[in-house]
Amino acid sequence: MKNISVNNLTVGMKFDKPVYVDGENLLVPPGVPIKQKDIDRLKRWNIGEVQSDGQVIDEAAEKDQKLKQFDEILAPPLDKELNELYLSSIEKMDTIYQNIKKGVKVKTDEIDDIINQLLPLIKDKQDEIISQIVSTIYERSQYAISAVNCMILSSMVAMKLKIPSHRLFHLSIAALLHDIGMIKVPEKILNKKEALSEEERKVIKTHPIYTYRIIIKTLMYPEEVGQIALQHHERWDGKGYPKGLSGKNIKLAARILSVADAFEAMISIRPYRNSMIGYRAMRELLNDNSRRFDSDILKIFIRIIGIYPIGSIVLLNNSSIGRVTATHIGAPLRPVVKIIIDSRGKPLLEKEKEVDLLQERKYFITRALSPEELKKSKVG
């Protein structure tokens, strides 16, 4: 063992092997930080050196390692085909958005191709794609990810309602392009972190009109597509914009898009706030009381997504932490949860255990967690 001067010890210092006094009496175990009282005691006893075979642990490197471990734990198991298509669709929509913004001609075939590729996977892999939306943080283009997410979420509801295929396609186009009019809004307003002024809100509220014009006049899509996008900020109670339409005067497809857009906005990162976790976003929608949304559409949306959306991270009553992997339509508060951190705080990288809360009634969810909150509490 090597000798270490007591004068070189600092509060919080950790070694990767035990530290001894006189080579045999344990001062601190490996990984345990040295405290001020340890140093004071050594000096009081006139001990000038301690011994250890270990090295000082680099706290920054240790924290990085823990963060990597938690990123690995928190990352949902992604379907490779779906993940590649999802991310490539975002990249394509980003390019389309930038080209329209620059005045470069865009072929509608490029937009249609995204829809034709995504729709079959939305139908066949609903749970996996919900997990992808809830779990993925992808900030390169907020417009592009919002467009793709809204298209996916709207299509799920439309499929549940068995909307005819041509109307489903029109809704999908409108969802991908619903915020394209934002290119006419000044960047200083879009990127403002503080609350918007009344005048700035009025500018924001012009974007559905610009969206309609781009869809109809620039891209030459049918009137139906333009109207869906134009109405996605109308409200069930008539207090929306741009025309103040109410109830069933708002197109069914626009009512669907309205719910999808609200949920997506809440779970996405904005310049002026952090994203909501899926559970809080769903609770916010549930509290609507038929003000903004068609309650029938909202019920279908909640059945599809669940109160705790697939991919959500939750804390159970036994202090274990898990990821929601499936939901029960008749019991939305008791989903299936895959345990990723056990009740002692130990990560279960290889031996994840799945718990169906509907069957194992002694367990229940105490609250939902955001990945950032979990990493902060565990890593510091």
C-alpha positions, 0 to 999 in steps of 0.5 A: 500500500502507498502512503498518502499525506493527511495534508493532501486529504480533502473533504469529499475525496473518494478512493476506489479501494479502502483507506486505512490508518496504520495499514490495518484500521479502516478509515473509509471504505471504497467509494465513500467520501472522506468527511471533515471529521475524519481529517480532524480526527487524524490530525488530533491523533497526530497521524500524518499519513494514511494508506491505500492501494486505491486511486482517487476517484475522478468525480466528474468522470464518475458522474459522467459514467452514472449519467451514461448508465442512466441514459442507458436505463431510461432509453426505451427499447426501440424498434429499429425499423420504426426508429429509423423511419421516425427520425428520417421523417423528421429530417425530411420534414425539416428539409421541407420546412426550410425549403418552403421558408426559403421559397424553394419549390417543394414537390408534394410527392415528398410530403406524400411519401412520408405519410405513405411510409408512416401510416402502415407502421402507425397501424401495426406498431401503435404501442411502440410509436407512442413510446417513441413519441413520449420518450424521444427528446429531439430538438434539432427542429421543433417544427419538424418533430411537432409535424411528425408527432401530430401526424402520427397521433392524429392518424391513430385517432382517425384510424380508431374512428374508421375514417375513410382512407382518402380523408385519413390521408388529407388529415395526415397532410394537414397535420404535417403542415399545420404550423407551416405558417409559423415561417411568417412569424418573426423569430424573436417572437418564436424564440422569446423565453418570457410570456408573450405580450398581447400584440405578440399573441395576435401575431402568433394567431395569424399563423393558421391563415398563412398555413392555409395559403401555403397549403392551397396556393403554394403546394396546391393541395385540396381545399379540404386539407387547407381547411383542416389546418386552418381550423386546428386552433378553433375551440369547441366552446367557440373561443378559438381562432381564426374564425371563432367556430364552435362545436360541430361547425369545426371539421371532424379532422380539425377537432382530431388535430386540435387534441393531437397538437395540444398533447404534442405541444405539452410534451415538447420543449419550447423556448419559454418552458420545459416539456410536461411529462406524458402523465401531466399532459394527459391530466391537463387534457382530462381537465378540459371539460369540453372547453377546447376539445370535442369530448368524444374525440378526447375520450378516444385519444385518452383510450389510445394513449393512456393516462400513463402513456407507454414509455412513461417513467413511474415511481411505485409505492415500494420505491421501485421505478419502472417504464410503462409498457402497456395499458389497460383500457378499462383500468388506465391507472393500473398499466403494465410496468417494467421495473428498471430500478429496484426498491433499493435503488439498484439498476436492473439492466439485465434482469428487468421485471414486468409487473401488471398492476391490474393483477398485482394489486399490492403495487400502485403508481405514486407519481410519474417522473421525468427522466431529468428529475430522475437523473438529478435525484440519482446522480446529483 
